Amino acid sequence: MNTVSKIQITTAKLLINGEFVESKTQQWQDIINPATQEVIGLVPFATPEEIQAAISSAQSAFASWRETPIQARMRIMLKLQQLIRDNAKKIAQVLTAEQGKTLADAEGDIQRGLEVVEHACSIGTLQMGEYTEGVARGVDTYTLQQPLGVCAGITPFNFPAMIPLWMFPMAIVCGNTFVLKPSEQDPLSTMMLVELAIEAGIPAGVLNVVHGGKEVVDALCTHQDIKAISFVGSTAVGTHVYNLAGQHGKRVQSMMGAKNHVVVMPDANKEQTLNAMVGAAFGAAGQRCMALSVAVMVGDSKHWINELVTKAKTLSVNAGHEPNTDIGPVISPRAKARVIDLINSGVEQGAELLLDGRDIQVKGYENGNFVGATVFNQVTTDMRIYKEEIFGPVLTILCVETLDEAIELVNANPFGNGVGLFTQSGAVARTFQNRIDIGQVGINIPIPVPVPFFSFTGSRGSKLGDLGPYGKQAVQFYTQTKTITSRWFEDSQEAGEVNTTISLR
Protein backbone atom coordinates (compact mmCIF):
# COMPACT_ATOMS: atom_id res chain seq x y z
CA MET A 1 0.00 0.00 0.00
CA ASN A 2 1.12 3.56 -0.71
CA THR A 3 -0.12 7.06 -0.12
CA VAL A 4 -0.61 9.79 -2.70
CA SER A 5 2.10 11.87 -1.01
CA LYS A 6 4.68 9.18 -1.79
CA ILE A 7 3.85 8.71 -5.48
CA GLN A 8 2.60 11.60 -7.54
CA ILE A 9 1.00 9.82 -10.46
CA THR A 10 -2.45 9.46 -12.01
CA THR A 11 -5.09 8.16 -9.67
CA ALA A 12 -8.28 6.28 -10.46
CA LYS A 13 -11.18 8.57 -9.63
CA LEU A 14 -14.49 7.77 -8.01
CA LEU A 15 -17.67 8.62 -9.88
CA ILE A 16 -20.34 9.99 -7.56
CA ASN A 17 -23.46 11.82 -8.72
CA GLY A 18 -22.00 12.52 -12.15
CA GLU A 19 -18.67 13.92 -10.88
CA PHE A 20 -15.25 12.28 -11.07
CA VAL A 21 -13.78 12.93 -7.64
CA GLU A 22 -10.52 12.23 -5.84
CA SER A 23 -11.00 9.86 -2.93
CA LYS A 24 -10.23 11.13 0.55
CA THR A 25 -9.07 7.69 1.66
CA GLN A 26 -5.71 7.03 3.26
CA GLN A 27 -5.51 3.58 1.67
CA TRP A 28 -4.19 3.31 -1.89
CA GLN A 29 -2.90 0.44 -4.02
CA ASP A 30 -0.41 0.56 -6.87
CA ILE A 31 -1.63 -0.24 -10.37
CA ILE A 32 1.31 -2.16 -11.82
CA ASN A 33 2.25 -3.05 -15.38
CA PRO A 34 2.68 -6.84 -15.13
CA ALA A 35 5.31 -6.90 -17.88
CA THR A 36 7.62 -4.37 -16.20
CA GLN A 37 6.50 -3.98 -12.55
CA GLU A 38 6.29 -0.26 -13.28
CA VAL A 39 3.70 1.63 -11.22
CA ILE A 40 1.37 3.28 -13.72
CA GLY A 41 -1.32 4.52 -11.38
CA LEU A 42 -2.95 4.41 -7.99
CA VAL A 43 -6.37 3.12 -7.01
CA PRO A 44 -8.13 4.22 -3.82
CA PHE A 45 -9.98 1.99 -1.38
CA ALA A 46 -13.10 4.09 -0.96
CA THR A 47 -14.15 5.22 2.49
CA PRO A 48 -17.49 4.18 4.02
CA GLU A 49 -18.71 7.75 3.48
CA GLU A 50 -17.81 7.63 -0.22
CA ILE A 51 -19.53 4.27 -0.67
CA GLN A 52 -22.63 5.66 1.01
CA ALA A 53 -22.52 8.76 -1.18
CA ALA A 54 -22.37 6.65 -4.34
CA ILE A 55 -25.31 4.48 -3.26
CA SER A 56 -27.32 7.48 -2.11
CA SER A 57 -26.68 9.17 -5.45
CA ALA A 58 -27.95 6.10 -7.28
CA GLN A 59 -30.98 5.87 -5.03
CA SER A 60 -31.90 9.52 -5.60
CA ALA A 61 -31.45 9.24 -9.36
CA PHE A 62 -33.65 6.16 -9.67
CA ALA A 63 -36.95 8.00 -9.26
CA SER A 64 -36.43 10.11 -12.38
CA TRP A 65 -34.39 7.58 -14.38
CA ARG A 66 -37.04 4.87 -14.18
CA GLU A 67 -39.52 7.35 -15.73
CA THR A 68 -37.16 8.22 -18.58
CA PRO A 69 -38.71 7.00 -21.85
CA ILE A 70 -37.26 3.75 -23.05
CA GLN A 71 -36.28 5.34 -26.38
CA ALA A 72 -34.24 7.98 -24.56
CA ARG A 73 -32.36 5.24 -22.68
CA MET A 74 -31.82 3.41 -25.95
CA ARG A 75 -30.36 6.50 -27.64
CA ILE A 76 -27.75 6.80 -24.91
CA MET A 77 -26.66 3.24 -25.63
CA LEU A 78 -26.52 4.01 -29.34
CA LYS A 79 -24.17 6.88 -28.63
CA LEU A 80 -22.12 4.86 -26.15
CA GLN A 81 -21.48 2.04 -28.60
CA GLN A 82 -20.18 4.52 -31.16
CA LEU A 83 -17.93 6.23 -28.61
CA ILE A 84 -16.48 2.87 -27.58
CA ARG A 85 -15.88 1.97 -31.20
CA ASP A 86 -14.12 5.29 -31.84
CA ASN A 87 -11.88 4.95 -28.77
CA ALA A 88 -11.25 1.21 -28.77
CA LYS A 89 -7.57 1.32 -29.74
CA LYS A 90 -6.76 3.95 -27.11
CA ILE A 91 -8.55 1.95 -24.42
CA ALA A 92 -6.77 -1.23 -25.56
CA GLN A 93 -3.37 0.38 -25.03
CA VAL A 94 -4.23 1.23 -21.43
CA LEU A 95 -5.79 -2.18 -20.89
CA THR A 96 -2.63 -3.92 -22.10
CA ALA A 97 -0.42 -1.75 -19.91
CA GLU A 98 -2.34 -2.53 -16.71
CA GLN A 99 -3.55 -6.08 -17.39
CA GLY A 100 -0.80 -7.54 -19.56
CA LYS A 101 -2.78 -9.18 -22.37
CA THR A 102 -1.77 -8.59 -25.98
CA LEU A 103 -3.10 -5.59 -27.85
CA ALA A 104 -5.10 -7.87 -30.14
CA ASP A 105 -6.64 -9.62 -27.15
CA ALA A 106 -7.33 -6.28 -25.46
CA GLU A 107 -9.20 -5.12 -28.54
CA GLY A 108 -11.14 -8.41 -28.46
CA ASP A 109 -11.93 -7.78 -24.79
CA ILE A 110 -13.46 -4.43 -25.74
CA GLN A 111 -15.25 -5.83 -28.79
CA ARG A 112 -17.04 -8.57 -26.85
CA GLY A 113 -18.23 -5.98 -24.35
CA LEU A 114 -19.27 -3.65 -27.16
CA GLU A 115 -21.53 -6.39 -28.52
CA VAL A 116 -23.53 -6.26 -25.28
CA VAL A 117 -23.89 -2.47 -25.56
CA GLU A 118 -25.15 -2.96 -29.10
CA HIS A 119 -27.64 -5.53 -27.84
CA ALA A 120 -28.80 -3.06 -25.17
CA CYS A 121 -29.85 -0.79 -28.03
CA SER A 122 -32.67 -3.30 -28.68
CA ILE A 123 -34.22 -2.66 -25.28
CA GLY A 124 -37.46 -1.51 -26.90
CA THR A 125 -38.24 -5.12 -27.77
CA LEU A 126 -36.22 -6.84 -25.05
CA GLN A 127 -38.21 -5.25 -22.22
CA MET A 128 -41.65 -5.85 -23.69
CA GLY A 129 -44.25 -7.45 -21.48
CA GLU A 130 -47.04 -9.84 -22.46
CA TYR A 131 -50.74 -9.19 -23.04
CA THR A 132 -53.74 -11.49 -23.29
CA GLU A 133 -57.19 -10.09 -23.95
CA GLY A 134 -60.32 -11.75 -22.64
CA VAL A 135 -58.95 -14.12 -20.01
CA ALA A 136 -62.46 -13.88 -18.59
CA ARG A 137 -65.53 -11.88 -19.60
CA GLY A 138 -64.27 -8.31 -20.02
CA VAL A 139 -61.00 -9.16 -18.24
CA ASP A 140 -57.49 -8.67 -19.67
CA THR A 141 -54.11 -9.66 -18.20
CA TYR A 142 -50.75 -8.13 -19.03
CA THR A 143 -47.26 -7.95 -17.59
CA LEU A 144 -44.76 -5.12 -17.13
CA GLN A 145 -40.99 -5.60 -16.86
CA GLN A 146 -40.11 -2.89 -14.35
CA PRO A 147 -36.66 -1.92 -13.04
CA LEU A 148 -35.55 -3.04 -9.59
CA GLY A 149 -33.82 0.08 -8.31
CA VAL A 150 -30.13 0.40 -7.40
CA CYS A 151 -28.02 -2.46 -8.73
CA ALA A 152 -24.30 -3.15 -8.27
CA GLY A 153 -21.56 -4.96 -10.15
CA ILE A 154 -18.22 -6.39 -9.02
CA THR A 155 -15.81 -7.16 -11.86
CA PRO A 156 -12.57 -9.21 -12.17
CA PHE A 157 -9.08 -8.30 -13.38
CA ASN A 158 -8.99 -10.55 -16.43
CA PHE A 159 -11.57 -8.67 -18.53
CA PRO A 160 -11.58 -5.02 -17.38
CA ALA A 161 -13.55 -3.93 -20.45
CA MET A 162 -15.83 -6.82 -21.34
CA ILE A 163 -17.20 -7.68 -17.91
CA PRO A 164 -18.15 -4.12 -16.84
CA LEU A 165 -19.90 -3.80 -20.22
CA TRP A 166 -21.77 -7.02 -19.49
CA MET A 167 -23.18 -5.31 -16.41
CA PHE A 168 -23.94 -1.62 -16.28
CA PRO A 169 -25.31 -1.02 -19.81
CA MET A 170 -27.99 -3.73 -19.48
CA ALA A 171 -28.88 -2.67 -15.93
CA ILE A 172 -29.12 1.00 -16.83
CA VAL A 173 -31.00 0.57 -20.09
CA CYS A 174 -33.64 -1.43 -18.16
CA GLY A 175 -34.25 1.64 -15.99
CA ASN A 176 -32.08 0.84 -12.97
CA THR A 177 -29.26 2.89 -11.50
CA PHE A 178 -25.88 1.30 -10.89
CA VAL A 179 -22.84 1.23 -8.61
CA LEU A 180 -19.79 -0.39 -10.21
CA LYS A 181 -16.75 -1.71 -8.36
CA PRO A 182 -13.99 -2.50 -10.87
CA SER A 183 -11.06 -4.74 -10.10
CA GLU A 184 -8.55 -2.87 -7.99
CA GLN A 185 -5.74 -4.43 -10.05
CA ASP A 186 -6.57 -2.79 -13.39
CA PRO A 187 -9.31 -0.14 -13.12
CA LEU A 188 -7.94 2.45 -15.56
CA SER A 189 -9.40 1.00 -18.77
CA THR A 190 -12.70 0.44 -17.00
CA MET A 191 -12.75 4.10 -16.02
CA MET A 192 -12.17 5.12 -19.64
CA LEU A 193 -15.37 3.25 -20.53
CA VAL A 194 -17.17 4.94 -17.65
CA GLU A 195 -16.04 8.35 -18.92
CA LEU A 196 -17.49 7.48 -22.33
CA ALA A 197 -20.75 6.45 -20.68
CA ILE A 198 -21.04 9.86 -19.05
CA GLU A 199 -20.16 11.53 -22.34
CA ALA A 200 -22.91 9.48 -24.02
CA GLY A 201 -25.47 11.14 -21.76
CA ILE A 202 -26.01 8.92 -18.74
CA PRO A 203 -27.42 11.38 -16.17
CA ALA A 204 -25.80 12.20 -12.84
CA GLY A 205 -26.28 9.45 -10.28
CA VAL A 206 -27.44 6.80 -12.73
CA LEU A 207 -23.92 5.32 -12.93
CA ASN A 208 -21.51 5.53 -9.99
CA VAL A 209 -18.09 3.96 -9.37
CA VAL A 210 -16.31 3.04 -6.15
CA HIS A 211 -12.95 1.30 -5.87
CA GLY A 212 -11.55 -1.01 -3.24
CA GLY A 213 -11.34 -4.53 -1.87
CA LYS A 214 -13.33 -6.75 0.45
CA GLU A 215 -14.70 -3.91 2.58
CA VAL A 216 -16.28 -2.27 -0.46
CA VAL A 217 -17.63 -5.59 -1.73
CA ASP A 218 -19.21 -6.34 1.64
CA ALA A 219 -20.70 -2.84 1.85
CA LEU A 220 -22.41 -3.32 -1.51
CA CYS A 221 -23.65 -6.79 -0.55
CA THR A 222 -25.22 -5.62 2.69
CA HIS A 223 -26.58 -2.13 1.91
CA GLN A 224 -30.36 -1.99 2.15
CA ASP A 225 -30.78 0.23 -0.92
CA ILE A 226 -29.07 -2.17 -3.33
CA LYS A 227 -31.52 -4.61 -4.87
CA ALA A 228 -29.30 -6.78 -7.08
CA ILE A 229 -25.62 -7.75 -7.28
CA SER A 230 -23.78 -9.09 -10.31
CA PHE A 231 -20.38 -10.70 -9.74
CA VAL A 232 -17.74 -12.29 -11.97
CA GLY A 233 -14.54 -13.64 -10.47
CA SER A 234 -13.05 -16.39 -8.34
CA THR A 235 -15.09 -19.16 -6.77
CA ALA A 236 -14.13 -18.22 -3.22
CA VAL A 237 -15.15 -14.57 -3.56
CA GLY A 238 -18.18 -15.43 -5.69
CA THR A 239 -19.51 -17.82 -3.07
CA HIS A 240 -18.97 -15.18 -0.38
CA VAL A 241 -20.80 -12.54 -2.43
CA TYR A 242 -23.68 -14.89 -3.22
CA ASN A 243 -24.16 -15.93 0.40
CA LEU A 244 -23.74 -12.48 1.94
CA ALA A 245 -25.92 -10.64 -0.57
CA GLY A 246 -28.52 -13.41 -0.46
CA GLN A 247 -28.69 -13.17 3.32
CA HIS A 248 -29.52 -9.49 2.89
CA GLY A 249 -32.37 -10.17 0.49
CA LYS A 250 -30.71 -9.26 -2.79
CA ARG A 251 -31.04 -10.82 -6.20
CA VAL A 252 -27.60 -12.26 -7.07
CA GLN A 253 -25.84 -13.64 -10.12
CA SER A 254 -22.35 -14.97 -9.48
CA MET A 255 -20.15 -16.24 -12.31
CA MET A 256 -17.17 -18.05 -10.83
CA GLY A 257 -14.33 -20.48 -11.49
CA ALA A 258 -14.08 -23.17 -14.14
CA LYS A 259 -12.20 -26.19 -15.38
CA ASN A 260 -13.11 -26.32 -19.05
CA HIS A 261 -12.58 -29.48 -21.08
CA VAL A 262 -12.38 -30.17 -24.78
CA VAL A 263 -13.11 -33.65 -26.06
CA VAL A 264 -11.22 -34.59 -29.23
CA MET A 265 -12.56 -37.39 -31.40
CA PRO A 266 -10.27 -39.21 -33.87
CA ASP A 267 -12.37 -38.10 -36.84
CA ALA A 268 -11.92 -34.38 -36.09
CA ASN A 269 -10.18 -32.07 -38.55
CA LYS A 270 -6.71 -32.38 -37.04
CA GLU A 271 -5.16 -29.10 -38.15
CA GLN A 272 -8.16 -26.97 -37.21
CA THR A 273 -8.55 -28.79 -33.91
CA LEU A 274 -4.93 -28.38 -32.83
CA ASN A 275 -4.88 -24.70 -33.79
CA ALA A 276 -8.06 -24.09 -31.82
CA MET A 277 -6.78 -25.95 -28.77
CA VAL A 278 -3.49 -24.07 -28.64
CA GLY A 279 -5.23 -20.71 -28.95
CA ALA A 280 -7.86 -21.54 -26.33
CA ALA A 281 -5.38 -22.97 -23.82
CA PHE A 282 -2.68 -20.32 -23.98
CA GLY A 283 -4.35 -17.15 -25.24
CA ALA A 284 -4.62 -14.37 -22.63
CA ALA A 285 -1.97 -16.36 -20.68
CA GLY A 286 -4.75 -18.74 -19.70
CA GLN A 287 -6.44 -16.03 -17.62
CA ARG A 288 -9.96 -16.64 -18.90
CA CYS A 289 -12.78 -18.28 -17.03
CA MET A 290 -13.53 -19.98 -20.35
CA ALA A 291 -9.91 -20.97 -21.11
CA LEU A 292 -9.28 -24.53 -22.23
CA SER A 293 -7.75 -26.28 -19.21
CA VAL A 294 -8.17 -29.97 -20.01
CA ALA A 295 -7.90 -31.87 -23.29
CA VAL A 296 -9.57 -35.28 -23.35
CA MET A 297 -8.11 -37.23 -26.25
CA VAL A 298 -10.39 -40.05 -27.39
CA GLY A 299 -8.93 -43.14 -29.04
CA ASP A 300 -6.35 -42.50 -31.76
CA SER A 301 -6.46 -38.73 -31.28
CA LYS A 302 -3.84 -39.31 -28.56
CA HIS A 303 -1.32 -39.60 -31.37
CA TRP A 304 -1.77 -35.88 -32.06
CA ILE A 305 -0.26 -34.80 -28.76
CA ASN A 306 3.28 -34.31 -30.06
CA GLU A 307 2.00 -32.07 -32.86
CA LEU A 308 0.03 -30.04 -30.31
CA VAL A 309 3.20 -29.51 -28.28
CA THR A 310 5.08 -28.50 -31.41
CA LYS A 311 2.50 -25.82 -32.15
CA ALA A 312 2.59 -24.58 -28.54
CA LYS A 313 6.38 -24.18 -28.77
CA THR A 314 5.94 -21.63 -31.57
CA LEU A 315 4.03 -19.17 -29.38
CA SER A 316 5.86 -15.94 -28.62
CA VAL A 317 6.01 -14.81 -24.97
CA ASN A 318 6.51 -11.07 -24.56
CA ALA A 319 5.00 -7.87 -23.25
CA GLY A 320 1.49 -7.44 -24.56
CA HIS A 321 2.24 -4.29 -26.56
CA GLU A 322 5.14 -5.87 -28.44
CA PRO A 323 4.38 -6.97 -32.03
CA ASN A 324 3.51 -10.61 -32.68
CA THR A 325 3.13 -11.49 -29.00
CA ASP A 326 1.01 -14.56 -28.32
CA ILE A 327 1.33 -14.85 -24.54
CA GLY A 328 1.67 -11.86 -22.26
CA PRO A 329 2.39 -11.87 -18.52
CA VAL A 330 0.02 -13.03 -15.84
CA ILE A 331 -1.44 -10.27 -13.71
CA SER A 332 0.90 -10.28 -10.68
CA PRO A 333 3.93 -11.93 -9.05
CA ARG A 334 1.51 -13.65 -6.71
CA ALA A 335 -0.45 -15.08 -9.64
CA LYS A 336 2.79 -16.28 -11.27
CA ALA A 337 3.90 -17.95 -8.03
CA ARG A 338 0.58 -19.79 -7.81
CA VAL A 339 0.84 -21.04 -11.40
CA ILE A 340 4.42 -22.21 -10.83
CA ASP A 341 3.38 -23.96 -7.62
CA LEU A 342 0.68 -25.87 -9.48
CA ILE A 343 3.09 -26.84 -12.27
CA ASN A 344 5.51 -28.10 -9.62
CA SER A 345 2.71 -30.13 -8.05
CA GLY A 346 2.00 -31.78 -11.40
CA VAL A 347 5.60 -32.91 -11.68
CA GLU A 348 5.62 -34.12 -8.07
CA GLN A 349 2.38 -36.08 -8.53
CA GLY A 350 3.69 -37.91 -11.57
CA ALA A 351 2.26 -36.16 -14.63
CA GLU A 352 4.45 -36.11 -17.74
CA LEU A 353 5.68 -32.56 -18.39
CA LEU A 354 5.89 -32.27 -22.17
CA LEU A 355 6.44 -28.51 -22.32
CA ASP A 356 7.75 -26.46 -19.40
CA GLY A 357 7.05 -22.72 -19.21
CA ARG A 358 8.33 -22.09 -15.70
CA ASP A 359 11.74 -20.56 -16.50
CA ILE A 360 10.79 -18.39 -19.45
CA GLN A 361 13.00 -15.31 -19.87
CA VAL A 362 11.85 -12.31 -21.88
CA LYS A 363 14.63 -9.99 -23.01
CA GLY A 364 14.03 -6.43 -21.85
CA TYR A 365 11.26 -7.51 -19.48
CA GLU A 366 13.20 -9.55 -16.95
CA ASN A 367 10.93 -8.42 -14.11
CA GLY A 368 7.71 -9.43 -15.86
CA ASN A 369 5.28 -12.03 -14.56
CA PHE A 370 5.83 -14.40 -17.46
CA VAL A 371 4.92 -18.07 -17.69
CA GLY A 372 5.31 -19.86 -21.00
CA ALA A 373 3.00 -22.42 -22.54
CA THR A 374 3.03 -25.58 -20.42
CA VAL A 375 1.64 -29.00 -21.38
CA PHE A 376 1.12 -32.05 -19.15
CA ASN A 377 0.26 -35.55 -20.35
CA GLN A 378 -0.73 -38.64 -18.35
CA VAL A 379 -2.76 -36.52 -15.95
CA THR A 380 -5.17 -38.16 -13.54
CA THR A 381 -8.27 -36.68 -11.97
CA ASP A 382 -6.82 -36.77 -8.43
CA MET A 383 -3.96 -34.40 -9.29
CA ARG A 384 -4.03 -30.75 -8.22
CA ILE A 385 -3.42 -29.61 -11.80
CA TYR A 386 -6.69 -31.28 -12.76
CA LYS A 387 -8.78 -30.41 -9.72
CA GLU A 388 -7.81 -26.74 -9.29
CA GLU A 389 -8.33 -23.84 -11.65
CA ILE A 390 -4.78 -22.85 -12.64
CA PHE A 391 -5.59 -19.55 -14.38
CA GLY A 392 -2.34 -19.67 -16.32
CA PRO A 393 -1.08 -21.01 -19.67
CA VAL A 394 -1.18 -24.66 -18.64
CA LEU A 395 -2.92 -27.46 -20.56
CA THR A 396 -3.48 -30.86 -18.98
CA ILE A 397 -4.17 -33.94 -21.14
CA LEU A 398 -6.09 -37.10 -20.29
CA CYS A 399 -6.60 -40.00 -22.70
CA VAL A 400 -9.66 -42.26 -22.88
CA GLU A 401 -10.84 -44.89 -25.32
CA THR A 402 -14.47 -43.95 -25.94
CA LEU A 403 -16.87 -41.03 -26.10
CA ASP A 404 -18.81 -42.53 -23.18
CA GLU A 405 -15.69 -42.41 -21.01
CA ALA A 406 -15.07 -38.81 -22.04
CA ILE A 407 -18.61 -37.73 -21.18
CA GLU A 408 -18.43 -39.50 -17.82
CA LEU A 409 -15.11 -37.81 -17.02
CA VAL A 410 -16.34 -34.31 -17.89
CA ASN A 411 -19.63 -34.73 -16.05
CA ALA A 412 -17.80 -35.88 -12.91
CA ASN A 413 -15.94 -32.56 -12.67
CA PRO A 414 -17.75 -30.13 -10.34
CA PHE A 415 -17.37 -27.11 -12.63
CA GLY A 416 -19.78 -26.42 -15.46
CA ASN A 417 -18.75 -23.29 -17.34
CA GLY A 418 -17.94 -24.64 -20.79
CA VAL A 419 -16.93 -27.69 -22.80
CA GLY A 420 -15.92 -28.28 -26.42
CA LEU A 421 -16.17 -31.23 -28.75
CA PHE A 422 -14.16 -31.67 -31.93
CA THR A 423 -15.62 -34.12 -34.42
CA GLN A 424 -16.83 -34.37 -38.02
CA SER A 425 -19.79 -36.56 -36.98
CA GLY A 426 -23.16 -34.94 -36.50
CA ALA A 427 -24.43 -38.02 -34.68
CA VAL A 428 -21.56 -37.86 -32.17
CA ALA A 429 -22.11 -34.12 -31.69
CA ARG A 430 -25.82 -34.62 -31.02
CA THR A 431 -25.17 -37.39 -28.51
CA PHE A 432 -22.57 -35.26 -26.78
CA GLN A 433 -24.66 -32.10 -26.49
CA ASN A 434 -27.59 -34.06 -25.07
CA ARG A 435 -25.66 -36.04 -22.48
CA ILE A 436 -23.08 -33.51 -21.33
CA ASP A 437 -23.97 -31.70 -18.08
CA ILE A 438 -22.26 -28.39 -18.80
CA GLY A 439 -23.94 -25.03 -19.31
CA GLN A 440 -22.17 -23.99 -22.52
CA VAL A 441 -21.16 -26.40 -25.27
CA GLY A 442 -18.99 -25.73 -28.31
CA ILE A 443 -19.05 -28.01 -31.33
CA ASN A 444 -15.70 -27.52 -33.07
CA ILE A 445 -15.44 -24.30 -31.04
CA PRO A 446 -13.13 -24.41 -28.01
CA ILE A 447 -14.38 -21.32 -26.13
CA PRO A 448 -18.18 -21.39 -26.48
CA VAL A 449 -19.02 -17.92 -25.16
CA PRO A 450 -22.36 -17.06 -26.79
CA VAL A 451 -23.11 -13.82 -28.61
CA PRO A 452 -25.30 -11.37 -26.64
CA PHE A 453 -28.53 -12.35 -28.43
CA PHE A 454 -28.27 -15.43 -26.22
CA SER A 455 -27.20 -15.59 -22.57
CA PHE A 456 -24.05 -16.70 -20.78
CA THR A 457 -25.21 -19.95 -19.20
CA GLY A 458 -22.39 -21.48 -17.17
CA SER A 459 -23.72 -23.98 -14.65
CA ARG A 460 -23.08 -26.14 -11.60
CA GLY A 461 -19.92 -25.14 -9.66
CA SER A 462 -19.21 -22.27 -12.03
CA LYS A 463 -22.40 -20.32 -11.33
CA LEU A 464 -24.59 -19.32 -8.42
CA GLY A 465 -27.96 -17.80 -9.25
CA ASP A 466 -30.37 -18.74 -12.00
CA LEU A 467 -29.83 -15.98 -14.55
CA GLY A 468 -26.84 -15.11 -16.73
CA PRO A 469 -25.22 -11.70 -17.21
CA TYR A 470 -26.41 -10.76 -20.69
CA GLY A 471 -28.98 -11.61 -23.34
CA LYS A 472 -32.62 -12.21 -22.42
CA GLN A 473 -31.62 -13.50 -19.00
CA ALA A 474 -30.02 -10.15 -18.15
CA VAL A 475 -33.33 -8.38 -18.76
CA GLN A 476 -35.01 -10.88 -16.46
CA PHE A 477 -32.32 -10.33 -13.84
CA TYR A 478 -32.52 -6.53 -13.92
CA THR A 479 -36.32 -6.28 -13.97
CA GLN A 480 -39.25 -7.36 -11.85
CA THR A 481 -42.32 -8.80 -13.56
CA LYS A 482 -45.55 -7.13 -12.51
CA THR A 483 -48.75 -8.85 -13.63
CA ILE A 484 -51.92 -6.78 -13.98
CA THR A 485 -55.41 -8.21 -14.32
CA SER A 486 -57.98 -5.55 -15.25
CA ARG A 487 -61.69 -5.16 -15.91
CA TRP A 488 -63.42 -1.96 -16.99
CA PHE A 489 -67.17 -1.42 -16.69
CA GLU A 490 -69.30 0.67 -18.99
CA ASP A 491 -70.98 3.56 -17.18
CA SER A 492 -74.38 2.17 -18.17
CA GLN A 493 -73.62 -1.34 -16.96
CA GLU A 494 -75.93 -2.50 -14.18
CA ALA A 495 -74.59 -4.07 -10.99
CA GLY A 496 -74.53 -7.86 -11.02
CA GLU A 497 -74.67 -10.39 -8.25
CA VAL A 498 -72.05 -10.81 -5.54
CA ASN A 499 -69.33 -13.27 -6.53
CA THR A 500 -67.80 -15.07 -3.53
CA THR A 501 -65.69 -17.56 -5.51
CA ILE A 502 -62.06 -17.07 -6.53
CA SER A 503 -62.82 -17.49 -10.22
CA LEU A 504 -63.28 -14.70 -12.73
CA ARG A 505 -66.48 -14.82 -14.79
Secondary structure, DSSP 8 states (H G I E B T S, - for coil): -B-TTT--S-B--EEETTEEE----S-EEEEE-TTT--EEEEEE---HHHHHHHHHHHHHHHHHHTTS-HHHHHHHHHHHHHHHHHHHHHHHHHHHHHH---HHHHHHHHHHHHHHHHHHTTHHHHT---EEEEEETTEEEEEEEEE-SEEEEE--SS-TTHHHHHHHHHHHHTT-EEEEE--SSS-HHHHHHHHHHHHHT--TTTEEE---SHHHHHHHHH-TTEEEEEEES-HHHHHHHHHHHHHTT-EEEEE----EEEEE-TTS-HHHHHHHHHHHHHGGGG--TT-EEEEEEEGGGGGGHHHHHHHHHT--B--TTSTT-SB---S-HHHHHHHHHHHHHHHHTT-EEEE--TT---TT-TTS-----EEEES--TTSHHHHS---SSEEEEEEESSHHHHHHHHHHSSEES-EEEE-S-HHHHHHHHHH---S-EEES-SS----TTS----EETTEESSS-SSTHHHHHHTEEEEEEEEE---TT--------SSS--
